[in-house]
Amino acid sequence: MSTERNLVLITGAAGWLGGILSSALIADPKTPNVSFILADIVEPKAPEGAESVCIKADLTDRDEIDKLFNTKLGIPDTIYCLHGIMSRGSEDNFDLGVKVNIDSIRYMLEAARTYGPKLGKPIKFIFTSSLAVYGGPLPDVITPSTIATPEGAYGMGKLSSELLVNEYSRRSFIDGRIIRLPTIVVRPGVPSNATSAFISGIIREPLKGIKAICPIGNSIDSPELDKLAAWLASPETTINNFVIAKHVPAEKFMPHTRVVCLPGFTATVREELDALRKVAGEDALKLLEFKDDPINRRIVSSWPARFDNSYALGLGFVADEGGMVPIVERFKKDVEAGKA
Ligand SMILES: NC(=O)c1ccc[n+]([C@@H]2O[C@H](COP(=O)([O-])OP(=O)(O)OC[C@H]3O[C@@H](n4cnc5c(N)ncnc54)[C@H](O)[C@@H]3O)[C@@H](O)[C@H]2O)c1
């Protein structure tokens, strides 16, 4: 039996991805004997099957962050830094977005820098970023050398924190890993305050028999539905990639950056709706009301929709296969099983 110790701190643990990450790590054979420190401004829930300390903390407060490194479980060897204010939230409240998406990440990095030496090795610091770091004129396909110039407060906040994670890694204060996530579809539960929330909403709500607003175009015949394409990944693949991010050997990353754009695939809003029609029939589409929201459309249209997956795949990350249809089919089964 392995005696390896795995103590993982997850911030944003009461959020959607934080909530499912702990179960994935418990099931991961490469992460034996895992225990958790789970932190969020909302009280996180402990997962079954592992020792956990749950801490309700506002991570914009340095003293609260200090508590995460002084629990009975000890100093974490891995941090998943997931807490944040999502895209529309930080666009609508600039000061809150800066405080949470930049200031609190710097405080987390400082804490990891302070406590890492007590472990005898740099703490692994996995930071979730987003394709919202991109904007402006972009090539047809984003590659690792495409320069990120965000056009929104969320992307600006993520990019600022990425620079810090890279610099702290270069100085060996931490062992950073920055994963830029595609938009994840289908997100269960209630709509989030992300600008991209409709990308899940137009599938999720009709599958649950609920009406939803599609903020792109004013009718199902609108050409905007063909024009707006998004870069997507399923929740299952994304969480697999979160776990893989912990296992990539540090020396495999390019020497100058710890940024990796996680693998994804491209779908237009029309292709999403076609998948919904194929899986759930024409009646599901009748639950959608088309009400164009130019702010949403502008922000989501500024995000790139095509990436070169080869660097991420070469590091061992994985991609969805089969596009939207299998994802919609899986979500329909979850709805039928009462899990969504
Ligand atoms: N879901 C996606 O499609 C997607 C795409 C790209 C990037 N990401 C990134 O992945 C991460 C997780 O996303 P998610 O979908 O689980 O988000 P989420 O909104 O469900 O969770 C974020 C959590 O952060 C917490 N939080 C906010 N402010 C806090 C503070 N001051 N102190 C402590 N906790 C605070 C919230 O309470 C929430 O539980 C985020 O960093 C997000 O930017 C997500």
The ligand as an SDF file (V2000), in Angstrom:
LIG
                    3D

 44 48  0  0  0  0  0  0  0  0999 V2000
  -17.0710   26.7820  -16.0220 N   0  0  0  0  0  0  0  0  0  0  0  0
  -16.4430   27.2050  -17.1090 C   0  0  0  0  0  0  0  0  0  0  0  0
  -16.9450   27.0620  -18.2530 O   0  0  0  0  0  0  0  0  0  0  0  0
  -15.0830   27.8540  -17.0000 C   0  0  0  0  0  0  0  0  0  0  0  0
  -14.4320   28.2500  -18.1770 C   0  0  0  0  0  0  0  0  0  0  0  0
  -13.1940   28.8680  -18.0960 C   0  0  0  0  0  0  0  0  0  0  0  0
  -12.5990   29.0450  -16.8450 C   0  0  0  0  0  0  0  0  0  0  0  0
  -13.2490   28.6540  -15.7220 N   0  0  0  0  0  0  0  0  0  0  0  0
  -12.5960   28.8940  -14.4240 C   0  0  0  0  0  0  0  0  0  0  0  0
  -12.6590   27.7160  -13.6220 O   0  0  0  0  0  0  0  0  0  0  0  0
  -12.7910   28.0910  -12.2450 C   0  0  0  0  0  0  0  0  0  0  0  0
  -13.9790   27.3740  -11.6270 C   0  0  0  0  0  0  0  0  0  0  0  0
  -15.1330   27.6660  -12.4000 O   0  0  0  0  0  0  0  0  0  0  0  0
  -16.6090   27.2650  -11.9060 P   0  0  0  0  0  0  0  0  0  0  0  0
  -17.4170   27.1300  -13.1350 O   0  0  0  0  0  0  0  0  0  0  0  0
  -16.5320   26.1670  -10.9200 O   0  0  0  0  0  0  0  0  0  0  0  0
  -17.0160   28.6250  -11.1680 O   0  0  0  0  0  0  0  0  0  0  0  0
  -18.0790   28.8650   -9.9810 P   0  0  0  0  0  0  0  0  0  0  0  0
  -18.5860   30.2730  -10.1450 O   0  0  0  0  0  0  0  0  0  0  0  0
  -19.0790   27.7550   -9.9160 O   0  0  0  0  0  0  0  0  0  0  0  0
  -17.1660   28.7930   -8.6890 O   0  0  0  0  0  0  0  0  0  0  0  0
  -16.3610   29.8550   -8.2760 C   0  0  0  0  0  0  0  0  0  0  0  0
  -16.3500   29.8450   -6.7580 C   0  0  0  0  0  0  0  0  0  0  0  0
  -15.5030   30.9170   -6.3090 O   0  0  0  0  0  0  0  0  0  0  0  0
  -16.0540   31.3540   -5.0790 C   0  0  0  0  0  0  0  0  0  0  0  0
  -15.5720   32.6880   -4.7220 N   0  0  0  0  0  0  0  0  0  0  0  0
  -15.8490   33.8570   -5.3410 C   0  0  0  0  0  0  0  0  0  0  0  0
  -15.2890   34.8810   -4.6650 N   0  0  0  0  0  0  0  0  0  0  0  0
  -14.6310   34.3330   -3.6120 C   0  0  0  0  0  0  0  0  0  0  0  0
  -13.8680   34.8760   -2.5560 C   0  0  0  0  0  0  0  0  0  0  0  0
  -13.6670   36.2010   -2.4280 N   0  0  0  0  0  0  0  0  0  0  0  0
  -13.3560   34.0400   -1.6390 N   0  0  0  0  0  0  0  0  0  0  0  0
  -13.5670   32.6970   -1.7330 C   0  0  0  0  0  0  0  0  0  0  0  0
  -14.2810   32.1260   -2.7090 N   0  0  0  0  0  0  0  0  0  0  0  0
  -14.8150   32.9400   -3.6320 C   0  0  0  0  0  0  0  0  0  0  0  0
  -17.5630   31.3430   -5.3190 C   0  0  0  0  0  0  0  0  0  0  0  0
  -18.2870   31.3550   -4.0950 O   0  0  0  0  0  0  0  0  0  0  0  0
  -17.7450   30.0630   -6.1420 C   0  0  0  0  0  0  0  0  0  0  0  0
  -18.1110   28.9830   -5.3140 O   0  0  0  0  0  0  0  0  0  0  0  0
  -12.9000   29.6060  -12.2170 C   0  0  0  0  0  0  0  0  0  0  0  0
  -11.6220   30.1380  -11.9180 O   0  0  0  0  0  0  0  0  0  0  0  0
  -13.2910   29.9710  -13.6350 C   0  0  0  0  0  0  0  0  0  0  0  0
  -12.8450   31.2560  -13.9680 O   0  0  0  0  0  0  0  0  0  0  0  0
  -14.4860   28.0540  -15.7550 C   0  0  0  0  0  0  0  0  0  0  0  0
  1  2  1  0
  2  3  2  0
  2  4  1  0
  4  5  1  0
  4 44  2  0
  5  6  2  0
  6  7  1  0
  7  8  2  0
  8  9  1  0
  8 44  1  0
  9 10  1  0
  9 42  1  0
 10 11  1  0
 11 12  1  0
 11 40  1  0
 12 13  1  0
 13 14  1  0
 14 15  2  0
 14 16  1  0
 14 17  1  0
 17 18  1  0
 18 19  2  0
 18 20  1  0
 18 21  1  0
 21 22  1  0
 22 23  1  0
 23 24  1  0
 23 38  1  0
 24 25  1  0
 25 26  1  0
 25 36  1  0
 26 27  1  0
 26 35  1  0
 27 28  2  0
 28 29  1  0
 29 30  1  0
 29 35  2  0
 30 31  1  0
 30 32  2  0
 32 33  1  0
 33 34  2  0
 34 35  1  0
 36 37  1  0
 36 38  1  0
 38 39  1  0
 40 41  1  0
 40 42  1  0
 42 43  1  0
M  CHG  2   8   1  16  -1
M  END
$$$$
